[in-house]
Amino acid sequence: MTLSVAIVGSGPAGFYAAESLLKSGLDVRIDLIERLPTPFGLVRSGVAPDHQHTKRVERAYARTAEHADVRFYGHVELGGDLTLNELCGLYDAVVLATGAPLDRRLGIPGEDKANVFGSGAFVGWYNGHPDYGDLAPDLDVKAAAVVGNGNVALDIARVLVKTREEMQHGDMPVHAARAIEASPLTDVHVLGRRGPAHAKFSNAELSEMGKLTDALPILEPPHLPDHAPAGLDERTRRVVEKNLVTFAGFLDRAPAGEGHRVHFHFWAKPVEVLGAARVEGVRLAETTLDENGQLVETGRQHDIACGLLVTAIGYAAPPLAELPFDKRGGHFRHEDGRIDQGLYCVGWCRRGPTGTIGTNKADGDAVARHIVAEVEETGKPGGAGLERLLRERGLRWVNAQDWHRIDEAEREAAPEGAPRRKFVRVKDMLAVLDRSGGAASKG
């Protein structure tokens, strides 16, 4: 008999779960349920628009989506169009791959001032995510600050200072490209609570900061340790050592007429956002490690001026009322990806916002093992039942053929050298389908 499995979310975690199930030996029918009309999740709307090499993983996901036993239901929202209990009543197994789209907050005074954004929102804006089409950050500023010492913080700083020529082969939407090009921005400050040896930058991303056409990386102040701290695993130690060498190389660079400067501030903890109604600066407390290795403030503080502040300090999954949730970790409670009989989770909603795109493969493998071991075919209607429910409620969904029409329209509209010109509003995506006679419909 054929098992019916619903995977909620069509980002990397969802596609790796589907791939693992297809390879498991089960006779399985998989339905990918996605609240947007477009698949690929953070690969489409989180990976920086100038990193097209990373986005190539979409090709592998597309092959999975084209499998005869996989169907795509886009523009269908769990918690809005149907409940989790209803979904579990339709499928033998349900896998949540909903990600962690909520920005974590700093929890400091002034954080709610105008022109302060979380990285999920800001990156979504310059990546054309429909949720952030109306974000409208004010980039008429001389200086910006980015809080965080991971690759997302580097992405934001790099995108803000790259030239039009450096970005022309990416897929940044027009509204964001024009705003960044018109900005008088000269300085970006990247703020980290700990030192350069504790930063979570990959060396490839960090090295890229030293190769930009019109931006000079600067360490403020230039205090670099000679070696990585003790106690690291070998892989992490190698990355840290490479990063320290890269930072040292930044010190050797003399200004050469660059119009932008990217300042790396370490041992600097934001404690207050300054300004009246909108951000005008950020107050930083100097930090250090005590004898127990705990981060503490030294008592010294200083301010930096900025008219834009973006926090890149992590994300959390949105909780579902029916499920136990780990608020501290920002993910569902589970045991090796198993939430309950027939209900599982993968990706960031399983483990929090950690790892790379490829890290999700192990989650998919684990869930496939659970489903093989404990799920039996029960005669639930699966996709047929889902379509019947959606039609009864007058809801429209986007199938795989519809997505191909949207994809084709974006590619045809692309400027020379760019891969696509994204639609940044759902209504515009659906309008493409209306003109071409596509899109599954209600009633």
C-alpha positions in Angstrom: 0.0 0.0 0.0 1.1 3.6 -0.6 1.8 5.8 2.4 0.7 9.4 2.1 3.1 12.0 3.6 2.7 15.7 3.8 5.8 17.9 4.1 4.9 21.4 5.3 7.5 23.8 3.9 9.5 23.6 0.6 12.8 24.9 1.6 16.0 22.8 1.9 14.8 20.8 4.9 11.6 19.9 3.2 13.3 18.8 0.0 15.9 16.8 1.8 13.1 15.0 3.8 11.3 14.3 0.5 14.5 13.0 -1.1 15.2 10.7 1.9 11.7 9.3 1.8 12.0 8.6 -2.0 15.2 6.7 -1.3 13.9 4.8 1.7 12.3 2.0 -0.2 8.8 2.9 0.9 5.9 3.1 -1.5 5.2 6.7 -0.7 3.3 9.7 -2.2 4.7 13.0 -1.0 2.8 16.3 -1.0 4.9 19.5 -0.4 2.7 22.2 1.1 4.0 25.7 0.9 2.4 29.0 2.0 4.0 31.0 -0.8 3.4 30.3 -4.5 7.1 29.7 -4.9 9.3 26.8 -3.6 12.9 26.7 -2.3 12.5 28.7 0.9 15.6 30.4 2.1 17.5 29.4 -1.0 15.3 31.7 -2.9 14.7 34.4 -0.3 17.5 34.1 2.3 20.7 33.3 0.4 22.3 36.6 -0.7 21.3 37.7 -4.2 25.0 37.9 -5.3 25.7 34.3 -4.2 24.1 32.6 -7.2 26.6 29.7 -6.9 24.8 28.7 -3.6 21.4 29.0 -5.2 22.3 26.3 -7.7 21.2 23.7 -5.2 17.7 24.6 -6.5 18.4 22.3 -9.5 18.6 19.3 -7.2 15.4 20.3 -5.4 13.7 20.8 -8.8 14.5 17.2 -9.8 12.9 16.0 -6.5 9.9 18.1 -7.2 9.5 16.6 -10.7 9.4 13.0 -9.3 6.2 11.2 -10.2 5.4 10.6 -6.5 5.8 14.2 -5.4 3.3 17.0 -5.8 3.5 20.7 -4.9 0.7 22.7 -3.2 1.8 26.3 -3.1 -0.2 29.2 -1.7 -1.6 27.0 1.1 -0.9 28.1 4.7 -0.9 25.8 7.7 -2.6 27.6 10.5 -4.5 29.8 8.1 -6.1 27.7 5.4 -6.1 24.5 7.4 -5.1 23.3 10.9 -2.5 20.9 11.8 -5.1 18.5 13.2 -6.9 18.6 9.8 -3.7 17.9 8.0 -2.9 14.9 10.3 -6.3 13.6 9.6 -5.6 13.6 5.8 -2.1 12.0 5.8 -0.4 8.9 7.2 2.5 11.1 8.3 3.1 14.9 8.5 6.6 16.4 8.5 7.0 20.0 9.6 9.7 21.9 7.7 8.4 25.4 8.4 11.8 26.9 9.2 12.5 29.7 11.7 11.4 33.0 10.1 11.0 35.1 13.3 13.8 37.5 14.2 15.2 37.2 17.7 15.3 40.5 19.6 18.2 42.2 21.3 16.0 43.1 24.4 17.6 46.5 24.9 16.1 50.0 25.2 15.3 51.7 22.0 15.0 48.6 19.9 11.6 49.6 18.6 12.7 52.9 17.0 12.2 53.5 13.4 14.8 52.1 10.9 15.7 49.2 13.2 15.1 45.8 11.6 15.8 42.2 12.2 17.9 40.4 9.6 15.0 38.2 8.5 13.0 41.2 7.6 15.8 43.2 6.0 17.2 40.2 4.1 13.7 39.3 3.0 13.3 42.9 1.7 16.4 42.9 -0.5 15.7 39.3 -1.6 12.1 40.0 -2.7 10.3 38.0 -0.1 6.5 38.9 -0.4 6.2 39.3 3.4 8.6 42.3 3.2 7.7 44.0 0.0 6.4 47.0 2.0 9.3 47.2 4.5 10.7 50.4 3.0 13.9 50.9 5.0 15.3 54.4 4.8 18.7 54.1 3.3 19.3 57.9 3.1 21.9 57.5 5.8 25.7 57.8 6.0 26.3 54.9 8.4 24.6 51.6 9.2 25.3 49.1 12.0 24.8 45.3 11.8 24.7 43.4 15.1 26.0 39.9 14.8 29.1 37.9 13.9 27.7 35.2 11.6 27.5 35.0 7.8 24.1 36.7 7.7 25.7 39.8 9.2 28.5 39.7 6.5 25.9 39.2 3.8 24.1 42.4 4.9 27.2 44.4 5.1 28.5 43.2 1.7 25.2 43.8 -0.1 25.1 47.4 1.3 28.5 48.3 0.0 28.8 46.4 -3.3 28.8 48.3 -6.5 26.0 48.0 -9.2 28.5 46.1 -11.4 29.3 43.7 -8.6 25.6 43.0 -8.1 24.5 42.9 -11.8 24.6 39.1 -12.1 22.4 38.6 -9.0 18.6 38.5 -8.5 18.1 41.4 -6.2 14.7 43.0 -7.0 14.5 46.4 -8.5 13.1 48.2 -5.5 16.0 47.1 -3.3 18.7 47.6 -5.9 17.6 51.2 -6.6 17.4 52.1 -2.9 20.9 50.7 -2.2 22.4 52.4 -5.3 20.9 55.8 -4.3 22.1 55.6 -0.7 24.8 58.0 0.4 26.0 55.3 2.8 29.8 55.3 3.4 30.3 53.3 6.6 28.9 49.9 7.9 29.7 48.8 11.4 29.6 45.1 12.2 29.3 44.5 15.9 30.2 41.4 17.9 30.0 40.8 21.6 33.0 38.6 21.6 36.4 38.6 19.9 37.5 37.8 16.3 38.4 34.2 17.3 34.8 33.7 18.4 33.1 35.0 15.3 31.0 32.4 13.3 32.0 33.7 9.9 33.0 31.1 7.3 36.3 31.9 5.8 35.0 32.1 2.3 32.5 34.8 3.3 35.0 36.7 5.4 37.7 36.6 2.7 35.2 38.0 0.2 35.0 41.2 2.3 38.6 41.9 1.3 38.0 41.6 -2.4 35.3 44.2 -2.9 35.7 46.9 -5.5 34.7 49.9 -3.4 34.9 48.9 0.3 37.8 48.8 2.8 37.5 46.3 5.7 38.8 47.9 9.0 39.3 46.3 12.4 38.2 48.6 15.3 40.6 48.4 17.2 43.0 46.0 15.6 43.4 43.5 18.5 43.9 40.1 17.1 44.9 37.0 19.0 47.8 34.9 17.7 45.9 31.6 17.8 42.5 30.1 18.1 41.3 29.5 21.7 41.9 26.1 23.3 39.2 23.5 23.4 37.9 23.7 19.9 37.3 20.7 17.7 39.7 20.4 14.8 37.4 21.6 12.1 36.4 24.7 14.0 40.0 25.4 15.0 41.0 25.4 11.3 38.3 27.9 10.4 39.2 30.2 13.2 42.9 30.1 12.3 42.1 30.9 8.7 39.8 33.8 9.8 42.6 35.3 12.0 44.9 35.2 9.0 42.3 36.9 6.9 41.7 39.6 9.5 45.5 40.2 9.7 45.4 40.7 6.0 42.8 43.4 6.4 45.3 45.3 8.6 47.9 45.4 5.8 45.5 47.1 3.4 46.0 50.8 2.9 43.0 53.0 1.8 43.0 53.2 -1.9 40.1 55.6 -2.6 37.3 53.2 -1.6 34.0 54.9 -1.1 32.9 52.5 1.6 34.4 51.2 4.8 33.3 48.2 6.8 34.3 48.4 10.4 34.6 45.2 12.5 34.0 46.0 16.2 34.7 43.2 18.6 34.2 42.9 22.4 31.3 45.4 21.8 27.8 44.6 23.2 24.9 46.8 22.2 23.1 48.0 25.3 20.9 50.9 24.0 19.6 52.2 20.6 20.0 55.9 20.6 17.8 58.6 19.1 14.4 60.1 19.4 11.7 58.5 17.2 14.3 56.8 14.9 17.7 55.3 15.4 20.6 57.8 15.5 23.2 55.5 17.0 23.9 52.6 19.3 25.6 52.5 22.7 28.2 49.7 23.1 29.5 48.2 26.3 33.0 46.9 26.2 33.2 43.2 27.1 35.8 40.7 28.1 35.9 37.1 29.4 36.3 36.5 33.2 38.4 33.8 34.7 35.6 31.3 34.1 35.3 32.2 30.5 32.1 34.0 30.9 31.3 37.2 29.0 31.2 40.2 31.3 31.1 44.0 30.8 34.2 46.0 31.8 32.2 49.1 32.7 33.5 51.2 29.7 31.0 52.3 27.0 31.1 54.2 23.8 28.6 55.2 21.1 28.7 54.9 17.3 26.5 57.0 15.0 24.2 55.1 12.6 20.9 55.9 10.8 20.1 52.2 10.1 20.5 49.3 12.5 20.0 45.6 11.5 20.2 42.8 14.1 21.5 39.4 12.9 21.4 37.5 16.1 19.3 34.5 15.3 15.8 33.3 14.5 13.0 31.3 16.0 10.2 29.1 14.6 6.6 30.2 14.9 4.9 28.1 17.6 1.8 26.1 16.8 -0.8 26.0 19.5 -1.2 22.3 19.3 2.5 21.5 19.8 5.0 21.6 22.6 7.6 24.4 21.9 11.1 25.1 23.2 11.0 28.9 23.6 14.7 29.2 24.5 15.8 27.2 21.5 13.1 28.6 19.2 12.0 25.1 17.9 9.4 22.4 18.4 10.1 19.8 21.2 10.9 16.4 19.7 13.0 13.3 20.1 15.3 12.9 17.1 12.8 14.7 14.9 9.8 12.8 16.2 7.1 15.0 17.8 4.4 12.4 18.1 3.2 9.3 16.3 3.0 10.2 12.6 4.2 13.8 13.3 7.8 14.9 12.7 10.0 18.0 12.2 13.1 18.8 10.2 15.4 21.8 9.7 15.4 24.9 11.7 12.0 24.2 13.3 13.6 21.0 14.6 17.0 22.2 15.8 17.0 26.0 15.8 18.7 28.3 13.2 22.0 26.4 13.1 24.1 24.7 10.4 24.3 25.1 6.7 22.0 24.1 3.8 23.6 20.7 3.8 23.0 20.1 7.5 19.4 19.5 6.7 20.2 16.2 5.0 20.7 14.4 8.3 17.3 15.6 9.5 15.6 14.2 6.5 17.4 10.8 6.9 16.4 10.6 10.5 12.7 11.3 9.8 12.7 8.8 6.9 14.0 6.2 9.3 11.2 7.0 11.8 8.5 6.8 9.1 9.9 3.5 7.8 9.9 2.0 11.3 6.5 3.2 12.7 4.1 4.5 10.1 1.6 2.2 8.4 -0.9 3.0 5.6 -4.3 3.8 7.1 -6.4 4.6 4.1 -6.3 8.4 4.7 -7.1 10.4 1.6 -3.8 12.3 1.3 -3.7 14.8 -1.6 -7.2 14.0 -2.8 -8.6 14.9 0.6 -6.5 18.1 0.7 -7.8 19.2 -2.7 -11.3 18.5 -1.6 -10.9 20.5 1.6 -9.3 23.5 -0.3 -12.1 23.5 -2.9 -14.8 23.4 -0.2 -13.2 26.5 1.4 -12.9 28.3 -1.9 -9.1 28.4 -1.7 -6.7 28.5 -4.5 -3.4 26.6 -4.7 -0.4 26.7 -7.0 0.8 23.4 -8.5 4.1 22.5 -10.0 3.1 23.5 -13.5 1.9 26.8 -12.2 5.3 27.4 -10.5 7.1 26.7 -13.7 5.0 29.4 -15.4 6.0 31.9 -12.7 9.6 30.8 -12.9 9.6 31.2 -16.7 8.0 34.7 -16.5 10.7 35.8 -14.0 13.5 34.5 -16.2 12.1 36.1 -19.3 11.9 39.5 -17.5 15.5 39.3 -16.2 18.0 42.1 -17.2 21.0 41.0 -19.2 23.3 38.9 -17.2 20.9 38.3 -14.3 19.1 35.0 -13.7 15.7 36.4 -13.1 13.6 39.4 -12.0 11.6 38.3 -9.1 7.9 38.9 -8.5 7.8 40.3 -5.0 4.1 40.2 -4.4 1.8 37.2 -4.4 -0.9 38.9 -6.4 1.6 39.5 -9.3 2.6 35.8 -9.3 -1.1 34.8 -9.4 -1.7 37.3 -12.2 0.9 35.5 -14.3 -1.2 32.4 -13.9 -4.4 34.1 -14.6 -3.1 35.4 -17.9 -1.8 32.0 -18.9 -4.8 30.0 -17.8 -2.8 28.3 -15.0 -3.3 27.9 -11.2 -5.6 25.3 -9.7 -8.6 27.0 -8.3 -11.4 26.7 -5.8 -14.8 25.5 -6.3 
